[in-house]
Amino acid sequence: MGVALVTGGARRIGAEICRNLAASGHSVIIHYNTSKLESEALAEELQKISKIATIQADLGDQNECNDLLAKATQFFGPISILINNASFFEYDNLESFNADTFMRSIEVNTLSPLVLIKAFASQVPEGGGCIINMLDQKLHNPNPDYLSYTTSKTAIAGMTESLAIGLAPSIRVNGLAPGLTLPSPHAPNSKFEELHNSTPLARGSTPEDISEAVLYLVAAKAVTGQVLFVDGGERLSLRDSDVLFGRGE
């Protein structure tokens, strides 16, 4: 079993990924920025079944990002699984576009994964490693909402094949693109349920679906340079605005 670093691992989808990796026998390092209490509670839960550690860093701060992986290796040795899950997700469109939101999106969602991937490659154990970049079904189903977020995810997705070629044969690089998965604080649960069940499969992705897909990619020794959509087919239902989050109000 390997050692996994999961960025943004304290809450929501990230926490479920940590649970499934730990249950499968991997040692897990839970990264967080501001979710200290949640990360500690999750670590206490998972320490009953695997080796667990927590680590704090603001991925928008390049000094902290540069040091993150080296500090993480001090817990259980070299990292063999890197899950770039943390995301900055804030509403904008062309009308409300501003440089601060754009740059924060790029720093957290595009630049920090690349910084971590570079550091990961320098310490990967002899048995090789696996990188999974968490993306979004918006890659295939774009709309004007969340312009900076979508741009940042499109950028890192566009590097999947290049990174897979450059890091082969010792490291596999894949992307995982969920659809609408969890309720938003900006909409009632009834609206979430309606939209979550309106995909071609009549069910949207769940955190369990996504964490199971992570385990598949971790174990799939012949798979690299791929983007796996786990969205119930949501990307096939084109829409001209974000289905749930709207303007983030």
N, C-alpha and C positions, 0 to 999 in steps of 0.2 A: 504493500500500500504506500501511497505517496504523502507528501506534505503539500497542503493547499493553502494559498492566500486568496481570500475572497474580499475584494474591495466593496465597501458599502454592505458588509455582511451582517450588520446588526439588526436590520429591520426588513419587513416585507419580503420580496422575492429573494433578496440576499440571504436572509435568515433561513429560509427554506432550503436554499442551496447548501448552506452550512450544515443543516440538520441531515440532509441526505448524504453528503460527503462523509460526515462523521459516522453515520449509521453503516456506511459501506467500509469503514475501517481506516479511512484517511485521517491523518492529523490535520487540524484546521486552525488557521490563524484568521481571526475575525477583525477586519479593518473597519474603523469608524472615524467619522469626523466629529460630529457633535452628539452622537447617540451613545454616550458612555454608559448610562444606566442600562439601556437595552442590550448593549454588547456584553456587559457583565452578567446580566440575567441569562442571556443565551449561553454564555460560556459555562455558567454554573449548571445549566440544564444538560449541556452536551459533555461535560467532563465525566459524566457517569458512564459514557460509552466510548470515549476516545480522548486523545491528547488535544487540548484546546488552549489557545492563547488569544489575547486581544491586543490590538495596536492602534494608536491614534495618529492620524495625519490629515491635513487639509490638502487635498489633491490639486487645489488651485494655487497652492504655494509651492513653487518649484523646488525650493530648498528642502521642504518636508517631503515632497514626492521623490526627489533624488535619493533621499536617505531611507525611504520606506522599506524597500526590499532587503537591503543590507541588514537593517534592524530586524526584519522578520526572520531572517536566517538564523538569528541568535537563539531562537526558541527551540527548534527541532532539526536544525541543519538545513541543507539546500532545499529550495522550493522546487517541486516537480509539477505543480498544477497552479496556474495563475488564472483566476476568474476576474476579468475587468468588468465588474458589475456596477460600481458607483456611477451615478449620473447627476448632472445638473439639469433640471427640467423646469423651465420658467417660460411663461407665455410671451410670445411676440409674433408680429407679422411685419410685413414691409412698412406699414404705416407707423407702427410703434417701435420699429427697429432702433436699437442704440448700441454703441460700441461696447459698453460695459457688459450687457447681457451676452452679446456675441462672444466677447473674449473669455468670459467666465465659462461659457458653454464649450468653447474650443479647449481651454485649459484643462477642464475636468474630464470632458468626454472624449477628447482626441489626443491632446498632448500627453496627459498623464498616463494613459495606457501605453503609449509609445515609449515613454521614459521607463515605465515598469518592464515592458517587454525587453528593452535593451539590457536592463540590469538582470532580468531573469535569464537571458541567454548567456550572460557571463558566468553564471553559477550553476547552471542546470546540472543535475547529477548524471552519472555515467549512463544510467538507463534511459535517459531522455526525458522529455517533458511535454506538457500540453498547455496551450493557451486558448482560452475561450473569451471572446469579446461579446458582451451583451449589447445587442443592437435594438431594433424596433421594426415592426411590420411597416412602419411609415416609409421605410426604404423602397418598398414596392408600391406603396399606396400613399403618396405624398399629398399634402394640401397646404394652403398658405399659413396655417396655424403652427405655432412653435417653430418658427423659421430657423432660429439659431440652433436650437436643439437638433432639429432634423439635419441641418447642414453638418453639425459636428458628428452625428452618428453616420451619416453618409460618407464622411471623410475616412473614419476608421474602418468602415466596411469596405471601402474602396482599396484599402491596403491589405485586405485579407490574403489575396493570392500572392501579392508581392512578398509579404512576410512569410507565408508558407513556403515559398520557393527559397527565400533567403536563409531561412532557419532550418530547412531540411538538411539531413535526415534525422537530426537528433530531436527536433522540436516540431510538433504539429500545431497549426494555428487555424482556428475555426471561429465563426460567428454564430450567435444564436439570437433569433429575432422573435420576441414574444408579441402577441397582440394585447388587446385590452384584458387585464388580468385581475386587478384589484380595484375596489371602489375609490372614488376621488372625493376629497373633502369639498369639492366645488359642485357636487351634484348629489341628489338623493339616491339612496340605495336602490329604490325602485327603478330609477332611470338606468343605473348600472346593470341591474338584472335584465332589463329589457334589451339593452344593447349587447350585453355579454352573450345573450342567447340568440342574437340575430345574425350570426355567422352562417356560412354554408353548412357547417356541421351542427348548427343549432346549439353550440356550446363554445364559449371562448376558452382561452388558455387559463390554467390555474397555476399557482406556485408549484404544486406537485408535478404538473406536466413539465414545467420548465426545469425543475431540479432533476427529474428523470432524464430529460434530454441532455442535461449537463453530464450526468453519469454515463450516458451513451457515448458522448463525444470524448470523455476521458478514457473510455475503454476501447474506442474504435481505432485500432492501430493503423488501419488502412485509409483513414479519412483525414484529409487536410485541405485547406484552402476553400472550405465550403461555408455557406451561410444557411443554417437550418431554421426555417420558419416554424414556430410553434404557436399558432394563432387561430386554430379552428377554421382556417380559410378566410380570416378577416381581410387579408390583403387582396382578396379577389372581389371584394365589395367596395368599389371605388366610391369615395365621398369627397365633397368639396369643402368640408370643414372637419375639425376634430370631433369625433363622435360623442365624447363625454366631457372632456376638459374645457372645451370652448375657449374662452378668453382667460381662464384661470381665475375667475372672479368668485 
